[in-house]
Amino acid sequence: MQAHRRLVAIVASDIVGYSRLIEADESATLTTIRELRRVVVDPLLAQHSGHTVKLMGDGAIFEFVSVVDAVAFATRLQEGVVAQQINTPQNKRIVLRVGVNVGDVVAEGDDLLGDGVNVAARLEQLCDPGSVLISGTAFDQLQGKLPFPIDFVGDQRVKNIARPVRTYRVRLRGTGRPWRLRARPYLSRRRLLAPLTALLLIGVAWIFWPVEDAHASRTIAVLPFDNLDGDARWTRLAEGLSEDIITDLARHPDIFVIARNSSFAYKGKSPDVRQVGRELGVRFVLEGSVQTQGHQLRVTAQFIDAVSGAHLWAQRYDQATDDLFSVQDEITARVVGSIASTYYGEIARSSRAVAKRKPPASLDAYDLYLIGMDSTQSVTKEGVLKGIEYLEKSVRMDPEFAPAWSQLGLAYSVASTLGFSDDVDTALRHFREDTTRALQLDPNDWIALGQRATLRAADGDIQGAKEDFERALAVAPNDADNLALIAYNMPLVVGDAKRMVDTVNHALLLNPSAPPWYYGALAIAQYVAGNDRDAITAAMKAPVHGESLMVRAMAHARLGDLEQAHTLVQRIRAEFPEFSVEGYVRTWPVTAPDALSAFSEGASKAGLIAKREDLTASRSNDGASLEPQ
């Protein structure tokens, strides 16, 4: 058969962790793949005039006449796969890597061969889970033709391709700010001798060197965990843990994770982490080991500063070996929760430290976001209002940065609910507008999803509120801060308090050094669930403000300890005169019937309101809306 050449755009994709998924549940995995092809892949191919060249068990090759169509297909493919599996347990989800190239191919029958295909396939292998990498030849034909930003990530040496490949990363919705990575330009010896090139190299090094940059301070490489026993099955577990951690970290929009093929190049070696940091251009390295004794499994993990070599965090996990898949899932969740949680994960702590060392004049939008978020977490009037100032500056500097908008909305919500704002109506308007803006920029921002849930409940859409809460939990199931924040809201807005007690306790397991506001969430859930003594214990560990004192007063009152309840009420009126139960119920909003009943009973018995009907009447008179009154 005669071979024909043509210039086409090629999209190569593969499934991350395919072997593990098949081993765990072959039938369910194949069913999910078929459904994704039917619901996501085939309609997108038709829309973008593409066709399937080849289907493999764990991947596919697609051909397009237009590179614009190819890249649009690739980005919408990633977004569609995520959206379709939003309610699928995380350990069963299909996650893709996608590479795009434009090049000359040889058509032999139904197959395509040549460097045009090979480069796309190599880029897919370099790609982070859930991302899209495109070649320089594809990028050159795209500029200005697609609505999303694309970031240069360096020249790459790829297998069986003589020349280096310029590589770009598509910034999908929800992937946050661009990363300033260490450049690895390919230069010939003659060009290296040129003075102009030397100057350019100095400029490139200054722009891309990561050490003191707030974005680059969130780059991490996960090395393959060591198997200290030598048994092959524990090697599979060790590699599976590393792969799952890479995949879960890659879901976090503001963390850049080095792809598996790069970090696994160190398998079986004992490199100095500072060398790894220099070679991969990362600030942090996660390494670990697996060891067994009888029916017990011990996994250790260390989180290391790749610049200084200092150990920032270490943890040991001891588990029975009865159900290895469950063990793998649990340890992955605990490691990722400790490292990557939005507010208090180890990476976030370090990033804030980097930002705070900068002179005020040199702070960029991301730095302002980090500092503003940190200030808001104090849950004091001064801290929340200062946090709003920083976050306002962040969104003015970069109006397209979704996390800053969601944090700003959250800060305004806290200010209105706890009586920190002198203009509650304006704060409520900002809460609604900023949350809406965040979700326009990133429909999977889990902080904003939780906030929209409260707005939907206030507008009378309880089912919509439940769906948003569940979606937020599904998008970030191992983010301890997300779990605690959802557990703070759900018992008051839609109910399910007993489940939320378990949720916030799981968050405390994922983040053993949790901030005090986690206990505020636990206190609310315990109180609404009817566990008054547990609510008091939790509230005493929470930040001291009107809410925590209110929960203690209501719980003591329901237990019959009216003297202590009245003492706490007097303290609220003396220390937090701007706080009221009625205002709290309206601005949170407390819409769940069991929560309203619990608040009405406890507040009336404690003397916070005159009679039980006051809260339900106030709720009814205000209506369910959080629009300014």
C-alpha positions as CSV (number, residue, x, y, z in Angstrom):
1,M,0.0,0.0,0.0
2,Q,1.4,3.4,-1.0
3,A,2.2,5.8,1.8
4,H,0.9,9.4,1.7
5,R,2.3,12.4,3.5
6,R,0.3,15.3,4.9
7,L,0.6,18.1,7.5
8,V,-1.9,17.7,10.3
9,A,-2.5,18.5,14.0
10,I,-2.2,15.5,16.3
11,V,-3.6,15.0,19.8
12,A,-2.2,12.2,21.9
13,S,-3.9,11.2,25.2
14,D,-3.4,8.5,27.8
15,I,-5.0,7.5,31.1
16,V,-3.0,8.1,34.3
17,G,-2.6,5.0,36.4
18,Y,-4.5,2.8,33.9
19,S,-2.9,-0.5,35.2
20,R,-3.9,0.3,38.8
21,L,-7.5,1.1,37.7
22,I,-7.8,-2.1,35.7
23,E,-6.3,-4.2,38.5
24,A,-8.7,-2.7,41.0
25,D,-11.9,-3.1,39.0
26,E,-11.5,-4.0,35.3
27,S,-15.2,-4.0,34.4
28,A,-16.1,-0.7,36.0
29,T,-13.0,1.0,34.5
30,L,-13.8,-0.2,31.0
31,T,-17.4,0.9,31.4
32,T,-16.3,4.4,32.5
33,I,-13.9,4.7,29.5
34,R,-16.7,3.7,27.1
35,E,-19.1,6.1,28.7
36,L,-16.6,9.0,28.5
37,R,-16.0,8.2,24.8
38,R,-19.7,8.3,24.1
39,V,-20.6,11.4,26.2
40,V,-17.4,13.5,25.9
41,V,-14.9,12.4,23.3
42,D,-17.2,11.6,20.3
43,P,-19.3,14.8,20.5
44,L,-16.2,16.9,20.8
45,L,-14.6,15.2,17.8
46,A,-17.7,15.9,15.7
47,Q,-17.8,19.5,16.9
48,H,-14.1,20.2,16.1
49,S,-13.9,18.1,12.8
50,G,-11.5,15.6,14.2
51,H,-11.4,11.8,13.9
52,T,-9.8,8.9,15.8
53,V,-6.6,7.5,14.3
54,K,-6.0,4.8,16.9
55,L,-7.4,3.6,20.2
56,M,-5.3,1.7,22.7
57,G,-6.3,0.4,26.1
58,D,-4.9,3.3,27.9
59,G,-4.8,6.0,25.3
60,A,-5.7,7.4,21.9
61,I,-4.4,9.3,18.9
62,F,-6.7,11.9,17.2
63,E,-6.2,13.9,13.9
64,F,-7.4,17.4,13.1
65,V,-7.0,19.6,10.0
66,S,-6.9,22.7,12.2
67,V,-4.5,23.2,15.1
68,V,-7.1,25.6,16.6
69,D,-9.6,22.8,16.6
70,A,-7.0,20.4,18.0
71,V,-6.2,22.5,21.0
72,A,-9.8,23.5,21.6
73,F,-10.7,19.8,21.6
74,A,-7.8,18.9,24.0
75,T,-8.8,21.6,26.5
76,R,-12.5,20.8,26.4
77,L,-11.7,17.1,26.6
78,Q,-9.9,17.7,29.9
79,E,-12.7,19.8,31.3
80,G,-15.4,17.4,30.1
81,V,-13.7,14.4,31.7
82,V,-13.6,16.2,35.0
83,A,-17.2,17.4,34.8
84,Q,-18.5,14.0,33.8
85,Q,-16.9,12.3,36.8
86,I,-17.7,14.9,39.5
87,N,-19.6,12.4,41.6
88,T,-17.2,9.5,40.9
89,P,-15.1,8.4,43.9
90,Q,-11.6,9.9,43.4
91,N,-9.8,6.5,43.3
92,K,-12.0,5.4,40.4
93,R,-11.7,8.5,38.3
94,I,-10.2,8.6,34.8
95,V,-7.5,11.3,34.6
96,L,-5.9,12.1,31.3
97,R,-2.6,13.6,30.0
98,V,-2.8,15.2,26.6
99,G,-0.1,16.4,24.1
100,V,-0.7,18.4,20.9
101,N,1.6,18.8,18.0
102,V,1.5,20.0,14.3
103,G,3.7,18.1,12.0
104,D,4.3,16.0,8.9
105,V,2.9,12.5,9.1
106,V,2.9,9.4,6.9
107,A,-0.5,7.8,6.3
108,E,-0.3,4.0,6.0
109,G,-3.8,2.6,5.7
110,D,-5.7,3.9,8.7
111,D,-2.6,4.6,10.7
112,L,-0.4,7.7,11.0
113,L,3.4,7.5,11.5
114,G,6.3,9.9,11.8
115,D,7.7,12.7,14.0
116,G,4.4,14.6,13.9
117,V,2.8,11.8,15.9
118,N,5.9,11.0,18.0
119,V,6.3,14.5,19.3
120,A,2.6,14.6,20.4
121,A,3.0,11.3,22.2
122,R,6.2,12.4,23.9
123,L,4.6,15.6,25.1
124,E,1.7,13.6,26.5
125,Q,4.2,11.6,28.5
126,L,5.8,14.8,29.9
127,C,2.4,16.2,30.7
128,D,1.0,16.6,34.3
129,P,-2.2,14.7,35.0
130,G,-5.2,16.7,34.0
131,S,-3.2,19.1,31.8
132,V,-2.4,19.8,28.1
133,L,1.1,20.4,26.7
134,I,1.5,21.7,23.1
135,S,4.6,22.0,20.9
136,G,6.1,25.2,19.7
137,T,4.9,24.5,16.1
138,A,1.4,24.3,17.4
139,F,1.7,27.4,19.5
140,D,3.1,29.5,16.7
141,Q,-0.2,29.1,14.8
142,L,-2.5,29.7,17.8
143,Q,-1.6,33.1,19.1
144,G,-4.8,35.2,19.5
145,K,-7.1,32.6,18.2
146,L,-8.2,31.0,21.5
147,P,-9.6,32.6,24.7
148,F,-7.3,30.9,27.3
149,P,-3.7,31.7,28.2
150,I,-0.8,29.5,27.3
151,D,2.5,29.5,29.2
152,F,6.0,28.7,28.0
153,V,7.5,25.9,30.1
154,G,10.9,25.4,28.4
155,D,12.6,23.4,25.6
156,Q,12.4,19.7,26.2
157,R,14.6,16.8,25.0
158,V,12.4,14.0,24.0
159,K,13.1,10.4,23.1
160,N,13.9,9.6,19.5
161,I,13.6,13.3,18.5
162,A,17.0,14.9,17.6
163,R,16.0,18.5,18.1
164,P,14.7,20.0,21.3
165,V,10.9,20.7,21.4
166,R,9.6,24.1,22.5
167,T,6.9,23.3,25.0
168,Y,3.8,25.3,26.2
169,R,1.2,24.5,28.8
170,V,-2.4,25.5,28.3
171,R,-3.7,27.2,31.4
172,L,-7.1,25.5,31.8
173,R,-9.8,27.1,33.8
174,G,-8.9,26.6,37.5
175,T,-5.2,26.2,37.0
176,G,-4.5,29.5,38.6
177,R,-1.5,31.7,37.9
178,P,1.3,31.0,35.4
179,W,4.3,29.2,36.7
180,R,7.7,30.9,36.4
181,L,9.8,27.7,35.8
182,R,13.5,27.3,35.5
183,A,14.2,27.6,31.8
184,R,16.3,24.9,30.1
185,P,17.1,26.5,26.7
186,Y,18.9,24.3,24.1
187,L,21.8,26.3,22.6
188,S,24.6,25.2,20.3
189,R,28.2,25.7,21.3
190,R,28.7,28.4,18.7
191,R,25.7,30.4,20.1
192,L,27.0,30.0,23.6
193,L,30.1,31.8,22.6
194,A,28.1,34.9,21.5
195,P,28.1,37.7,24.1
196,L,24.5,38.6,23.2
197,T,23.4,35.0,24.0
198,A,25.2,35.2,27.3
199,L,23.2,38.3,28.2
200,L,20.0,36.6,27.2
201,L,20.8,33.6,29.4
202,I,21.3,35.9,32.3
203,G,18.0,37.4,31.6
204,V,16.3,34.0,31.3
205,A,17.8,32.8,34.5
206,W,16.6,35.9,36.4
207,I,13.1,35.5,35.0
208,F,12.6,31.8,35.5
209,W,14.7,31.0,38.6
210,P,12.3,29.8,41.2
211,V,13.7,30.3,44.7
212,E,12.1,33.5,45.9
213,D,9.1,33.6,43.7
214,A,5.7,33.1,45.3
215,H,4.5,30.9,42.4
216,A,7.6,28.9,42.1
217,S,7.6,28.3,45.8
218,R,4.7,25.9,45.1
219,T,6.6,23.6,42.8
220,I,7.1,20.0,43.9
221,A,8.5,16.7,42.7
222,V,7.2,13.4,44.2
223,L,10.0,10.8,44.0
224,P,9.1,7.1,43.8
225,F,8.7,5.7,47.3
226,D,11.4,3.2,48.2
227,N,10.5,-0.5,48.8
228,L,12.7,-1.4,51.8
229,D,11.6,-5.1,51.7
230,G,12.4,-6.0,48.1
231,D,9.2,-8.0,47.5
232,A,7.8,-7.0,44.1
233,R,4.2,-6.5,45.3
234,W,5.4,-3.8,47.7
235,T,7.2,-2.2,44.9
236,R,3.9,-1.9,43.1
237,L,2.3,-0.4,46.2
238,A,5.2,2.1,46.6
239,E,4.9,3.2,43.0
240,G,1.2,3.4,43.2
241,L,1.4,5.6,46.2
242,S,3.7,8.0,44.4
243,E,1.5,8.0,41.3
244,D,-1.7,8.7,43.3
245,I,0.0,11.5,45.3
246,I,1.2,13.1,42.0
247,T,-2.4,12.8,40.5
248,D,-4.1,14.3,43.6
249,L,-1.6,17.1,44.0
250,A,-2.1,18.0,40.3
251,R,-5.8,18.6,41.0
252,H,-4.8,21.6,43.2
253,P,-4.9,24.7,41.0
254,D,-2.0,26.5,42.5
255,I,0.5,23.7,42.9
256,F,2.8,22.7,40.0
257,V,3.7,19.0,40.1
258,I,6.5,17.6,38.0
259,A,5.3,14.8,35.8
260,R,5.8,11.2,36.7
261,N,8.3,10.4,34.0
262,S,10.6,13.1,35.2
263,S,10.5,12.3,38.9
264,F,10.6,8.6,38.4
265,A,13.9,8.9,36.6
266,Y,15.4,8.9,40.2
267,K,13.9,5.4,40.9
268,G,16.4,3.2,42.7
269,K,18.8,6.1,43.3
270,S,19.5,8.1,46.4
271,P,20.0,11.6,45.0
272,D,20.6,14.7,47.2
273,V,17.3,16.5,47.2
274,R,19.1,19.8,46.4
275,Q,20.4,18.2,43.2
276,V,16.8,17.1,42.4
277,G,15.6,20.6,43.0
278,R,18.2,22.1,40.7
279,E,17.7,19.5,37.9
280,L,13.8,19.6,38.0
281,G,13.5,23.3,38.9
282,V,11.4,22.7,42.0
283,R,11.2,24.1,45.5
284,F,10.1,21.0,47.3
285,V,10.6,17.3,47.1
286,L,8.4,14.6,48.7
287,E,10.1,11.2,49.3
288,G,9.1,8.2,51.3
289,S,9.4,4.4,51.8
290,V,7.3,1.3,52.3
291,Q,8.2,-1.5,54.8
292,T,6.4,-4.5,56.1
293,Q,6.6,-6.7,59.2
294,G,4.1,-9.6,59.3
295,H,0.7,-8.2,58.5
296,Q,1.7,-4.6,59.3
297,L,2.6,-2.0,56.7
298,R,4.7,1.1,57.6
299,V,4.8,4.0,55.2
300,T,7.0,7.0,55.9
301,A,6.9,10.3,54.0
302,Q,9.2,13.4,54.2
303,F,8.6,16.8,52.8
304,I,11.9,18.5,52.1
305,D,13.0,22.0,51.1
306,A,15.0,21.4,47.9
307,V,16.9,24.6,48.3
308,S,18.2,24.2,51.8
309,G,17.7,20.4,52.2
310,A,15.8,21.0,55.4
311,H,13.1,18.5,56.4
312,L,9.9,20.6,56.8
313,W,7.4,17.8,57.6
314,A,7.6,14.0,58.2
315,Q,5.0,11.5,59.1
316,R,4.7,7.7,59.6
317,Y,1.6,5.7,58.9
318,D,1.1,2.2,60.3
319,Q,-1.6,0.1,58.7
320,A,-2.8,-3.5,58.4
321,T,-2.2,-5.1,55.0
322,D,-5.7,-6.6,54.7
323,D,-7.0,-4.2,52.0
324,L,-4.1,-2.6,50.2
325,F,-6.3,-0.5,47.9
326,S,-8.0,1.1,50.9
327,V,-4.6,1.6,52.6
328,Q,-3.2,3.3,49.5
329,D,-6.2,5.6,49.3
330,E,-6.1,6.5,53.0
331,I,-2.3,7.2,53.0
332,T,-2.6,9.2,49.8
333,A,-5.4,11.3,51.3
334,R,-3.5,12.0,54.5
335,V,-0.2,12.9,52.7
336,V,-1.9,15.2,50.2
337,G,-4.1,16.8,52.9
338,S,-1.0,17.6,55.0
339,I,0.9,19.0,52.1
340,A,-1.6,20.7,49.8
341,S,-4.6,21.9,51.9
342,T,-5.6,25.4,50.7
343,Y,-4.9,27.4,53.9
344,Y,-2.7,25.3,56.2
345,G,-0.9,22.7,54.0
346,E,2.8,22.8,54.2
347,I,3.2,24.3,50.7
348,A,0.7,27.1,51.5
349,R,2.6,27.9,54.8
350,S,5.9,28.1,52.9
351,S,4.4,30.2,50.1
352,R,3.1,32.7,52.6
353,A,6.5,32.9,54.3
354,V,8.1,33.7,50.9
355,A,5.5,36.4,50.2
356,K,5.8,38.0,53.7
357,R,9.6,38.4,53.2
358,K,9.0,40.7,50.1
359,P,9.0,44.5,50.4
360,P,5.5,45.8,50.0
361,A,6.3,47.5,46.7
362,S,7.3,44.2,45.1
363,L,4.2,42.2,46.0
364,D,2.3,40.8,43.0
365,A,-1.3,39.7,42.9
366,Y,-0.5,36.2,44.1
367,D,1.5,37.5,47.1
368,L,-1.4,39.8,48.0
369,Y,-3.8,36.8,47.8
370,L,-1.6,34.7,50.1
371,I,-1.2,37.4,52.7
372,G,-4.9,38.4,52.5
373,M,-6.0,34.8,52.9
374,D,-3.6,34.4,55.9
375,S,-4.9,37.5,57.6
376,T,-8.6,36.5,57.1
377,Q,-7.9,33.1,58.8
378,S,-7.3,34.9,62.1
379,V,-11.1,35.3,62.3
380,T,-10.7,38.6,64.2
381,K,-12.3,41.9,63.1
382,E,-8.9,43.5,62.5
383,G,-7.6,40.4,60.6
384,V,-10.6,39.9,58.4
385,L,-10.8,43.6,57.4
386,K,-7.1,43.7,56.7
387,G,-7.5,40.5,54.7
388,I,-10.2,42.2,52.6
389,E,-7.8,45.1,51.8
390,Y,-5.1,42.7,50.6
391,L,-7.6,40.7,48.5
392,E,-9.1,43.8,47.0
393,K,-5.6,44.8,45.8
394,S,-5.0,41.3,44.5
395,V,-8.1,41.3,42.2
396,R,-7.4,44.8,41.0
397,M,-4.0,43.7,40.0
398,D,-5.2,40.5,38.3
399,P,-8.9,40.4,37.7
400,E,-8.7,36.9,36.1
401,F,-7.4,35.2,39.3
402,A,-10.3,33.1,40.5
403,P,-8.9,32.0,44.0
404,A,-8.5,35.7,45.0
405,W,-12.2,36.4,44.1
406,S,-13.5,33.4,46.1
407,Q,-11.4,34.3,49.1
408,L,-12.6,37.9,48.9
409,G,-16.2,36.7,48.8
410,L,-15.5,34.4,51.8
411,A,-13.9,37.3,53.8
412,Y,-17.0,39.5,53.1
413,S,-19.2,36.7,54.3
414,V,-17.3,36.3,57.5
415,A,-17.3,40.1,58.1
416,S,-21.1,40.2,57.7
417,T,-21.9,37.1,59.7
418,L,-19.7,37.9,62.7
419,G,-20.5,41.6,62.9
420,F,-17.1,42.8,61.7
421,S,-18.6,45.0,58.9
422,D,-20.0,48.5,59.6
423,D,-22.1,48.1,56.4
424,V,-23.6,44.6,56.3
425,D,-25.6,45.2,53.2
426,T,-22.5,46.2,51.2
427,A,-20.6,43.2,52.6
428,L,-23.4,40.9,51.5
429,R,-23.5,42.4,48.0
430,H,-19.7,41.8,47.7
431,F,-20.1,38.2,49.0
432,R,-22.6,37.5,46.2
433,E,-20.8,39.3,43.4
434,D,-17.3,38.1,44.3
435,T,-18.4,34.5,44.6
436,T,-20.2,34.7,41.2
437,R,-17.1,36.2,39.6
438,A,-14.9,33.4,41.0
439,L,-17.1,30.7,39.5
440,Q,-17.2,32.5,36.1
441,L,-13.4,32.2,36.1
442,D,-13.2,28.7,37.5
443,P,-16.4,26.6,37.8
444,N,-14.5,24.1,40.0
445,D,-13.3,26.5,42.6
446,W,-14.3,24.5,45.7
447,I,-14.3,27.5,48.1
448,A,-16.7,29.4,45.7
449,L,-18.9,26.3,45.2
450,G,-19.5,26.2,49.0
451,Q,-20.2,29.9,49.1
452,R,-22.7,29.6,46.2
453,A,-24.4,26.8,48.1
454,T,-25.2,29.2,50.9
455,L,-26.5,31.8,48.4
456,R,-28.7,29.2,46.7
457,A,-30.2,28.2,50.0
458,A,-30.8,31.8,50.9
459,D,-32.6,32.2,47.6
460,G,-34.8,29.1,48.4
461,D,-33.0,26.7,46.1
462,I,-32.1,24.0,48.7
463,Q,-31.6,21.3,46.2
464,G,-29.1,23.4,44.3
465,A,-27.3,24.2,47.5
466,K,-27.0,20.5,48.3
467,E,-25.6,19.9,44.8
468,D,-23.0,22.6,45.2
469,F,-21.9,21.3,48.6
470,E,-21.5,17.8,47.3
471,R,-19.7,19.0,44.2
472,A,-17.2,20.9,46.4
473,L,-16.6,17.8,48.4
474,A,-16.1,15.7,45.3
475,V,-13.7,18.2,43.6
476,A,-11.3,18.3,46.6
477,P,-11.9,15.3,48.8
478,N,-8.4,15.4,50.4
479,D,-8.2,19.1,51.0
480,A,-8.6,19.3,54.8
481,D,-9.4,23.0,54.8
482,N,-12.2,22.4,52.2
483,L,-13.7,19.6,54.3
484,A,-13.7,21.8,57.4
485,L,-15.2,24.7,55.6
486,I,-18.0,22.6,54.1
487,A,-18.6,21.1,57.5
488,Y,-18.9,24.6,58.9
489,N,-21.7,25.5,56.4
490,M,-23.7,22.4,55.6
491,P,-25.3,21.8,59.1
492,L,-26.6,25.3,59.1
493,V,-27.6,25.6,55.4
494,V,-29.0,22.2,54.3
495,G,-28.6,19.9,57.3
496,D,-26.8,16.6,57.6
497,A,-25.1,17.6,60.8
498,K,-24.1,14.1,62.0
499,R,-22.3,13.4,58.7
500,M,-20.5,16.7,59.0
501,V,-19.3,15.8,62.4
502,D,-17.5,12.9,60.7
503,T,-16.3,15.2,57.9
504,V,-14.6,17.7,60.2
505,N,-13.1,14.9,62.2
506,H,-11.7,13.5,59.0
507,A,-10.3,17.0,58.2
508,L,-8.6,17.0,61.6
509,L,-7.1,13.6,60.8
510,L,-5.8,14.9,57.5
511,N,-4.4,18.1,59.1
512,P,-3.2,17.2,62.7
513,S,-1.9,20.8,63.1
514,A,-5.3,22.3,62.2
515,P,-6.1,25.9,63.0
516,P,-8.6,26.8,65.7
517,W,-11.4,27.6,63.3
518,Y,-11.7,23.8,62.5
519,Y,-13.1,23.5,66.0
520,G,-15.6,26.2,65.3
521,A,-16.9,24.0,62.5
522,L,-16.9,21.0,64.8
523,A,-18.8,22.9,67.5
524,I,-21.5,24.0,65.1
525,A,-21.9,20.4,63.7
526,Q,-22.0,18.9,67.2
527,Y,-24.5,21.4,68.4
528,V,-26.9,21.0,65.5
529,A,-26.5,17.2,65.8
530,G,-27.6,17.5,69.5
531,N,-24.3,16.7,71.1
532,D,-24.1,19.6,73.5
533,R,-21.2,18.5,75.7
534,D,-19.1,17.8,72.6
535,A,-20.1,21.1,71.1
536,I,-18.9,22.9,74.3
537,T,-15.6,21.1,74.2
538,A,-15.0,22.0,70.6
539,A,-16.2,25.6,71.0
540,M,-13.7,26.1,73.8
541,K,-10.9,25.3,71.3
542,A,-12.3,27.6,68.6
543,P,-11.4,31.3,68.2
544,V,-13.1,33.5,70.8
545,H,-15.8,35.6,69.1
546,G,-19.5,35.9,69.2
547,E,-20.2,32.6,67.4
548,S,-18.1,30.4,69.7
549,L,-19.5,32.0,72.8
550,M,-23.0,31.7,71.4
551,V,-22.6,28.0,70.8
552,R,-21.4,27.5,74.3
553,A,-24.2,29.5,75.8
554,M,-26.9,27.6,73.8
555,A,-25.4,24.2,74.6
556,H,-25.2,25.0,78.3
557,A,-28.8,26.2,78.3
558,R,-30.0,23.0,76.6
559,L,-28.1,21.0,79.2
560,G,-29.9,23.0,82.0
561,D,-26.8,25.0,83.2
562,L,-28.5,28.3,82.9
563,E,-26.1,30.1,85.2
564,Q,-23.2,29.4,82.9
565,A,-25.3,30.2,79.8
566,H,-26.3,33.6,81.2
567,T,-22.6,34.3,82.1
568,L,-21.6,33.6,78.5
569,V,-24.5,35.8,77.2
570,Q,-23.3,38.7,79.3
571,R,-19.8,38.2,77.9
572,I,-21.0,38.3,74.3
573,R,-22.8,41.6,75.0
574,A,-19.8,43.1,76.7
575,E,-17.0,41.9,74.3
576,F,-18.9,41.6,71.0
577,P,-21.8,44.1,71.1
578,E,-22.1,44.1,67.4
579,F,-22.9,40.4,67.3
580,S,-26.5,39.1,67.5
581,V,-28.1,35.7,66.9
582,E,-30.7,37.2,64.6
583,G,-28.0,38.8,62.5
584,Y,-26.0,35.5,62.4
585,V,-29.1,33.5,61.3
586,R,-29.9,36.0,58.5
587,T,-26.4,36.5,57.1
588,W,-25.0,33.0,57.3
589,P,-27.8,32.1,56.4
590,V,-29.2,29.4,58.8
591,T,-31.9,27.8,56.6
592,A,-31.8,24.1,57.6
593,P,-35.0,23.3,59.7
594,D,-33.1,21.3,62.3
595,A,-30.5,24.0,62.7
596,L,-33.2,26.7,63.0
597,S,-34.9,24.6,65.6
598,A,-31.7,24.0,67.6
599,F,-30.8,27.7,67.5
600,S,-34.3,28.8,68.5
601,E,-34.4,26.4,71.5
602,G,-30.9,27.1,72.8
603,A,-30.9,30.9,72.2
604,S,-34.3,31.4,73.9
605,K,-33.3,29.3,76.9
606,A,-30.0,31.1,77.2
607,G,-31.6,34.6,77.0
608,L,-30.0,35.5,73.7
609,I,-33.5,36.1,72.2
610,A,-36.8,36.8,74.0
611,K,-38.7,33.7,72.7
612,R,-38.2,30.8,70.4
613,E,-40.4,32.3,67.6
614,D,-38.1,35.3,67.3
615,L,-35.5,33.5,65.0
616,T,-38.0,31.7,62.8
617,A,-40.0,34.9,62.5
618,S,-36.9,36.9,61.6
619,R,-36.0,34.3,59.0
620,S,-39.5,34.4,57.6
621,N,-39.7,38.2,57.6
622,D,-36.3,38.6,55.9
623,G,-37.2,36.0,53.3
624,A,-34.4,33.7,52.2
625,S,-32.5,36.2,50.2
626,L,-29.0,37.5,51.1
627,E,-29.6,40.5,48.9
628,P,-29.0,43.8,50.8
629,Q,-32.0,44.7,52.9
